[in-house]
Amino acid sequence: MIDLSYSKLLLLAVIALIVLGPEKLPKAARMAGAMVRRVRLGWDSVRAEVEREIQMEEIKRTAREAAAQVESVRTAASDVSKDARAVVDESMANVTHVASAGDDSDGRA
């Protein structure tokens, strides 16, 4: 921003007093103050909007990361479920095979 020291402000005030005169200077100062306030309010509004946008982006990024983690956990759980199902199916096949082999031997004896 503009770097204004007290000496520069005093110089501006003296120049304004010379150019505008003592009658118009208070009105010009009020108008300048109102303009500065308006600019400051506008700047604060823009800054607040940018901060809100940044927060929304952070929330969206966090949500995407959480969704990715949930998806990886779901995939891992699905893989474990498939593996467990394969083990159960294999065990059931073995039990059925042993049972049918036992039935065949019981029938022959």
Residue, then its C-alpha position, 0 to 999 in steps of 0.5 A: m500500500i501507500d506509505l504515508s508518514y506524518s510529514k507527508l500527510l502534513l505536506l498534503a494538508v498544507i497543499a490542500l489548504i493552499v489549493l482549496g482555501p479554508e472555506k472548502l477544506p473541511k468539506a473536501a476533508r469530509m468527502a475524502g474521509a467518506m471515500v476512504r471509508r467506502v474504499r475500506l468497506g469495499w476492501d473488507s468485503v472483498r477480503a471476507e469473500v476471498e476468505r470464505e472461498i478459501q475456506m470452502e475450497e479447504i472443506k471441498r478438499t477435505a471432503r474429497e480426501a475423506a471420500a477417497q479414504v472411504e473408497s479405499v477402505r470399501t475396496a479393501a473390505s470388499d477384497v477381504s470379503k471376497d478372500a473370505r468367501a473364497v476360503v469358505d467356498e473352498s472349505m465347503a467344497n473340501v467338506t463336501h468332497v470328504a463327506s461324499a468320499g465317506d458316503d462312498s466308502d460307507g456304501r461299499a463296506 
